[in-house]
């Protein structure tokens, strides 16, 4: 595990076609988050601009975890 592990439940949207941050790098998320859901998104580097529906869906789904456990 990393030295500063985040305990807050986290949803991570990771772009599938980003030349700067390849999806392969997501394999290290467990070292930094104790509760992380990885959701690959068919987009490039600017996920909110390229896939706004996916971002909105992820936010709503994440919040529902708290409202309807």
C-alpha positions in Angstrom: 0.0 0.0 0.0 1.0 3.6 -0.5 2.0 5.8 2.4 -1.2 7.9 2.3 -4.1 5.6 1.6 -7.5 7.1 0.9 -10.3 5.5 2.8 -13.1 7.4 1.2 -15.2 5.4 -1.3 -14.0 6.5 -4.7 -15.2 6.1 -8.3 -12.4 6.5 -10.7 -13.2 7.2 -14.4 -10.2 6.2 -16.5 -10.0 7.1 -20.1 -9.3 4.2 -22.5 -7.5 6.3 -25.2 -5.3 8.7 -23.2 -1.7 8.8 -24.4 -0.6 10.5 -21.2 -2.2 8.1 -18.7 -2.7 4.7 -20.2 -5.4 2.4 -18.7 -2.6 0.0 -17.7 -1.6 2.4 -15.0 -4.9 1.8 -13.2 -3.5 -1.5 -11.8 -1.9 0.6 -9.0 -5.2 2.1 -7.7 -5.5 -0.5 -4.9 -2.3 0.8 -3.4 -3.8 4.2 -2.9 -7.5 3.6 -2.3 -9.1 1.1 0.1 -12.5 1.3 -1.6 -12.2 2.2 -5.3 -14.4 1.4 -8.3 -12.6 1.6 -11.7 -14.8 2.6 -14.6 -13.0 2.7 -18.0 -14.5 5.3 -20.3 -14.3 5.3 -24.1 -12.6 8.7 -24.4 -9.3 10.5 -24.5 -7.7 12.8 -22.0 -10.6 15.1 -21.3 -13.3 12.8 -20.0 -15.8 15.5 -18.8 -15.8 17.1 -22.2 -15.6 13.9 -24.3 -18.0 11.7 -22.3 -20.2 14.0 -20.2 -23.0 11.3 -20.0 -20.5 8.8 -18.5 -19.4 11.4 -15.9 -23.0 12.3 -15.0 -23.9 8.6 -14.7 -20.9 7.9 -12.5 -21.7 10.7 -10.1 -25.3 9.6 -9.8 -24.3 6.0 -9.3 -21.7 6.9 -6.7 -24.1 9.1 -4.7 -26.8 6.4 -4.8 -24.4 4.2 -2.8 -24.8 6.7 0.1 -28.6 7.3 -0.4 -29.7 3.7 -1.1 -27.1 1.4 0.5 
